[in-house]
Amino acid sequence: MLQELRSLWDSLPHKAPLGLVVVAWVALFHLLGNSTLGYIPSESMFGWLQAVYEGGAKQGRDDELGVMIPWLVGAIVVMRRAELTAIPKQPWIPALALVPAGLALHISGYMVQQTRLGMLGFLVGLYGILGMYWGRAWMRGFAFPYLLFLFCIPISALLDTLTHGLRLLSTLLSTTFCDWVLNMKLERAGTIVLQKASAATQGFRFDVAPACSGIRSATVVLLLTVTFAFLNFRSAWRRVFLILLSPAFAVLANVIRLIVVFAVAEAAGQAAGEAIETKFGFATFLIALGCVFLVARWLKEPEPPAATDPRPT
């Protein structure tokens, strides 16, 4: 493997001038990358990003997932090292058009104090720089792992409306199932679920919090589904179909988790339900990923026809 990685490195032309341009591009966003100084006292986009990741971790958001993206992209490059090595690499001047496009995005974000827009501009411009030195074929071959860098952009703070909608949807679906199938007779007020105490039950009260809305699992499941789809399918429609289903898988998994929480709380009390809610959150990911694998098995592509020997027998 080390020899193959060395071959990949050797196949990359113009490394010295490309490195200088990349350093200049990074320096621009480090020195003039963030204008929201009233919130984060750093002009660096990377300093702003680190602060957002750390703050998101304290608030239970998934923004810090972006820290893992470079490692994931690196792993994909290692897995596809032979394919990337075989790509012809030569300068392609039209890719340079992405650099002013990235600068325009950055300037717009800087003026309206939206550093996230500047991050998008950084990625767009960097992709153009790589394409300018390594060519159009490289841009096509490297497009999939590079697109994963979009998951580095922290957007959870912008999803409050969606999070609230998912909370309502998960609460509605889970309580409806418990009422109709399990005959639990729950009362729902928005995202609050109640069961009154009776001679047979102790009663419980749960509030489906933002962390339990399914948005956290949806983000992770979407990332894993995108990676799985591009690594395992060649046809575009299979990739798109599986990716579009991933949010529904995350919601379904979260609804199943809430149903189990309510059923356990009815049988063993509020404390037991809360234990399931807090200690078995990983089950949400397992259920969602199980759905991804099942659908992927159904979507399995036919094997390519075996090559036939043209020589007469």
C-alpha positions in Angstrom: 0.0 0.0 0.0 2.8 2.4 0.8 4.3 1.9 -2.6 0.9 2.6 -4.2 0.5 5.8 -2.2 4.0 6.8 -3.2 3.0 6.2 -6.9 -0.1 8.4 -6.3 2.1 11.2 -4.9 4.6 10.9 -7.8 1.8 11.1 -10.3 0.8 14.6 -9.0 2.5 17.3 -11.2 3.4 20.9 -10.3 3.4 20.2 -6.5 5.7 23.1 -5.7 3.8 25.9 -7.4 0.4 24.4 -6.4 1.6 24.3 -2.8 2.5 28.0 -2.9 -0.9 29.0 -4.3 -2.7 26.9 -1.8 -0.7 28.5 1.1 -1.6 31.9 -0.3 -5.3 30.9 -0.5 -5.3 29.5 3.0 -3.5 32.7 4.3 -6.2 34.9 2.8 -8.9 33.1 4.8 -6.8 33.0 7.9 -6.1 36.7 7.9 -9.4 38.0 6.4 -11.8 35.1 6.8 -14.2 36.2 9.6 -16.0 39.5 10.1 -18.2 38.4 13.1 -15.7 39.8 15.6 -18.5 40.7 18.0 -19.1 37.0 18.6 -15.8 35.3 18.0 -12.6 37.5 18.5 -10.7 36.1 15.5 -10.3 37.3 12.0 -9.4 33.7 10.9 -12.1 31.6 9.3 -10.3 28.6 10.8 -10.4 30.1 14.3 -14.1 30.9 13.9 -14.6 27.3 12.8 -12.8 25.9 15.8 -14.9 28.1 18.2 -18.1 27.0 16.5 -17.2 23.3 16.8 -16.3 23.7 20.4 -19.5 25.6 21.2 -21.6 23.1 19.3 -20.2 20.2 21.3 -21.2 21.9 24.5 -24.7 22.6 23.2 -25.3 19.1 21.9 -25.1 20.0 18.2 -23.4 18.0 15.5 -21.2 20.7 14.0 -18.1 19.0 15.5 -18.7 16.2 13.0 -16.8 18.3 10.6 -13.5 17.5 12.4 -13.8 13.9 11.1 -14.3 14.8 7.5 -10.7 15.3 6.5 -9.9 11.8 8.0 -12.8 10.3 6.1 -11.6 11.9 2.8 -8.1 10.7 3.5 -9.4 7.2 4.0 -11.3 7.3 0.7 -8.2 8.5 -1.1 -6.3 5.6 0.3 -9.0 3.2 -0.8 -9.1 4.6 -4.3 -5.4 5.2 -4.6 -5.0 3.1 -7.8 -7.9 4.8 -9.5 -6.6 8.3 -8.6 -3.1 7.4 -9.7 -4.3 6.3 -13.2 -6.1 9.6 -13.8 -4.2 11.7 -16.4 -3.2 15.0 -14.8 -2.4 18.2 -16.7 -3.2 21.9 -16.3 -6.7 23.0 -17.2 -7.1 26.7 -17.3 -10.9 26.9 -17.3 -10.9 25.6 -13.7 -9.4 29.0 -12.8 -12.9 30.4 -13.1 -13.9 28.8 -9.8 -11.3 31.0 -8.0 -13.1 34.4 -8.6 -16.4 32.6 -7.9 -15.0 31.5 -4.5 -13.8 35.0 -3.9 -17.2 36.4 -4.7 -18.8 34.0 -2.2 -16.3 34.9 0.4 -16.7 38.7 -0.1 -20.4 38.4 0.1 -20.2 36.4 3.3 -17.7 38.8 4.8 -19.9 41.8 4.1 -23.1 40.2 5.6 -21.1 38.5 8.4 -21.9 35.0 7.3 -18.7 33.1 7.6 -20.4 29.9 6.5 -20.7 31.5 3.0 -17.0 32.3 3.2 -16.3 28.6 3.9 -18.2 27.6 0.8 -16.2 30.1 -1.2 -13.0 28.7 0.3 -13.9 25.2 -0.9 -15.1 26.3 -4.3 -11.9 28.3 -4.9 -9.6 25.5 -3.7 -11.3 23.0 -6.0 -10.6 25.4 -8.9 -7.0 25.7 -7.9 -6.5 21.9 -7.8 -8.3 21.6 -11.2 -6.1 24.3 -12.7 -3.0 22.4 -12.0 -4.2 18.8 -12.2 -6.9 19.0 -14.8 -10.5 18.3 -15.6 -10.2 14.5 -15.3 -8.8 14.9 -11.8 -11.7 17.1 -10.9 -14.2 14.5 -12.0 -12.4 11.6 -10.3 -11.9 13.5 -7.1 -15.3 15.2 -7.0 -17.0 12.6 -4.7 -14.5 12.7 -1.7 -14.1 16.5 -2.1 -17.8 17.1 -1.9 -17.7 15.6 1.6 -15.9 18.7 2.8 -19.3 20.4 2.6 -20.1 18.6 5.8 -17.4 20.7 7.5 -19.6 23.8 7.2 -21.5 24.2 10.5 -25.2 24.7 9.8 -26.9 23.2 12.8 -27.7 26.7 14.2 -29.6 27.4 11.0 -31.8 24.3 11.3 -33.9 25.3 14.4 -37.1 25.4 12.3 -36.4 22.0 10.8 -35.5 20.6 14.2 -38.8 21.7 15.7 -40.6 20.2 12.8 -38.8 16.9 13.2 -39.6 16.9 16.9 -43.3 17.3 16.2 -43.3 14.6 13.5 -41.4 12.1 15.6 -43.7 12.8 18.6 -46.8 12.5 16.4 -45.8 9.2 14.7 -44.6 7.5 17.9 -47.6 8.4 20.0 -50.0 7.4 17.2 -48.4 4.0 17.0 -48.5 3.6 20.8 -52.2 4.6 20.8 -53.4 2.5 17.8 -51.1 -0.6 18.1 -50.1 -0.7 21.8 -53.3 0.8 23.2 -51.3 3.0 25.6 -53.7 6.0 25.4 -51.1 8.8 25.5 -51.7 12.5 25.6 -49.7 14.7 23.4 -49.2 18.5 23.7 -46.8 19.6 21.0 -43.6 17.7 21.8 -44.7 16.7 25.4 -46.0 13.2 25.8 -48.1 12.3 28.9 -49.6 9.2 30.4 -51.8 9.7 33.4 -51.2 7.5 36.4 -53.9 4.8 37.1 -54.3 1.7 39.1 -52.4 -0.3 36.4 -49.7 2.2 35.4 -47.5 4.7 37.1 -47.8 7.3 34.4 -44.9 9.3 32.8 -44.1 12.6 31.2 -41.5 13.1 28.4 -40.6 16.1 26.4 -39.0 15.2 23.0 -36.1 17.6 23.2 -34.2 19.1 20.2 -31.5 16.5 20.7 -34.2 13.8 20.4 -35.7 15.2 17.2 -33.7 13.0 14.9 -31.7 15.8 13.3 -28.4 14.6 14.9 -28.9 11.1 13.6 -30.1 12.4 10.2 -26.8 14.4 9.8 -24.6 11.4 10.5 -26.8 8.9 8.6 -26.8 11.3 5.6 -23.0 11.5 5.6 -22.6 7.7 5.9 -25.2 7.1 3.3 -23.5 9.5 0.8 -20.2 7.7 1.4 -21.7 4.3 1.1 -23.7 5.1 -2.1 -20.7 6.5 -3.9 -18.4 3.7 -2.9 -20.8 0.9 -3.7 -22.8 2.1 -6.8 -21.9 3.2 -10.2 -25.3 4.3 -11.5 -26.3 7.8 -10.6 -30.0 7.0 -9.9 -29.1 4.3 -7.3 -26.9 6.8 -5.5 -29.5 9.6 -5.6 -32.3 7.2 -4.6 -30.5 5.9 -1.5 -29.3 9.3 -0.4 -32.8 10.8 -0.7 -34.1 8.0 1.5 -31.6 8.5 4.3 -33.5 11.3 6.2 -36.6 9.1 6.2 -34.5 6.2 7.7 -33.2 8.6 10.4 -36.8 9.7 11.3 -38.0 6.1 11.3 -35.2 5.0 13.6 -35.9 7.9 16.0 -39.6 7.0 16.0 -38.8 3.4 16.9 -36.6 4.6 19.7 -39.4 6.8 21.1 -41.9 4.0 20.9 -39.5 1.7 22.9 -39.0 4.5 25.5 -42.7 5.0 26.0 -43.3 1.2 26.2 -40.5 0.7 28.8 -41.7 3.7 30.8 -45.3 2.3 30.9 -44.0 -1.2 32.0 -41.2 -0.2 34.4 -41.6 3.5 35.2 -40.3 6.9 34.2 -36.7 6.2 35.3 -36.5 3.1 33.1 -37.7 5.0 30.1 -35.3 7.8 30.7 -32.4 5.2 30.9 -33.4 3.9 27.5 -33.6 7.4 26.1 -30.1 8.5 27.3 -28.1 5.3 27.2 -29.3 3.6 24.0 -29.1 6.5 21.5 -26.7 4.5 19.5 -29.6 2.1 18.6 -31.0 5.0 16.4 -27.9 4.9 14.2 -27.9 1.1 14.0 -31.6 1.0 12.9 -31.1 3.7 10.3 -27.9 2.1 8.9 -29.7 -1.2 8.9 -32.3 0.3 6.6 -29.6 1.7 4.4 -28.0 -1.7 4.0 -31.3 -3.4 3.3 -32.3 -1.0 0.6 -28.7 -1.1 -0.8 -29.1 -4.9 -1.0 -32.3 -4.5 -3.0 -30.6 -1.9 -5.3 -27.7 -4.2 -5.9 -26.2 -3.6 -9.4 -25.9 -6.5 -11.7 -22.4 -7.9 -12.2 -20.7 -6.7 -15.3 -20.6 -9.4 -18.0 -17.5 -11.5 -18.1 -15.1 -10.8 -20.9 -15.1 -13.5 -23.6 -12.1 -14.9 -25.4 -12.3 -13.7 -29.0 -10.0 -16.4 -30.2 -11.7 -19.3 -32.1 -11.8 -22.6 -30.3 
